[in-house]
Amino acid sequence: MKGKIMKKTMVTFLLTLTMVLSNTANAGVSAANQTKISNNLSKVNMQSYWAQDISLWVENNPGFSKNELEGIGETLCSATKDVGFYVITFWRDLSGGGKITKVRCY
């Protein structure tokens, strides 16, 4: 009897945990925060586009190296750590020309 109750409790716990984690993982960036992030990037002459609420595309127009872009991405992630999960993808050209690197913001 104890074994069945324990299994049932464990299954319930795992299902609840899975639902919480999947909701957290799908939490994107609000439209207001997307605008703030994009506006700040434009102040440093970097064009950006939100492909989805979890996907920010940034054009490498100034010509930074991959390592420099990763550093910029990490800095941006640190500054926006409370806005939700998103991925920054740096492109040579926003029309889809040449992905350079990705940085994940948690």
N, C-alpha and C positions, 0 to 999 in steps of 0.2 A: 504494500500500500504506500509506504513512504517513498519507494522508488518511483512509482507512477506520479505522485504529487511533485516530486523533485524534477522529473522529466518535463512535466507540464509547466512548472514554474520556469524552468530553464528555457523552454521553447517560447513561452510568452515573453520572457526577458529578451531573448535574441530577436524576436520579431519586432518588439518595441524599439530596441536599439537600432535595428536595421532601418526602420521607418524614420527615426530621428536623424540618423546619419545621412540617409538619402535626401531628406528635406534640407539638411544643412548643405550637402554637396550641390544641390540644385539652386541654392540661394544666389541670385545674381545681383548685379549692381543696379540700384534704382536709376531712373532717368535723370533725376536731379544730380546725383553723384556722377553719372556719366558725363553730364555737361560740365561739371566742375573740373573733372580730370582732363577732359578734352580742352577746355579753356586754358588750363595751366600748361598743357603741352604746347598749345599754339603760342603762348607767351614766349616760349623758347624756340620758336620757329619749327616745331615738329607737327606735321599734319597727322590727324588721327581719325579713326572711324570705328564705331561700335558695330561689329558684324552681328553680335548677339549681346544679351545682357551679361554674358560671362566671357566675351571675346572682344578685346580691344586690339585693333590693328594700328600700327604706327609706322609712318614712312620715314626711312633713314635718309632724309634729304641732306642734312649737313654732312653725311658721309662718315659716321662713327664706325669704329671697328666692332666686331662681335663682342669682345670683352667689354668695351665701353658701353655698348647697348645693354648688356646684361647688368652692368653696374647701375645704369639709369633705371632699368626695370626694377631692380631690387630696391633702389631708393624710392621709386614711385610706390612699390608694394608696401614698404615700411610706412610711408606717409598716409597711405589709404587703407591700413590694415583693418579698419572697422567698417568698411563699406560693403564687404561681401567677397566671395570668391570670384576671381576672374583670371584670364590668361592674356598676357600681352604678347602679341606676335609682331616682331619687327620685320618690315619688308623693305626691299630696295625701292619699290614703287607700290603705291596703294592700289593700283589697278590689278594687282596680283603678281607682279613681276618679282620673283626671287625672294623667297622667305630666307631670312638671315638667322634668327634665333627666337626662342620663346622663353618667357619668364612666367611662372605661376605664382599668383598672389592669393594667399590663404587668409 
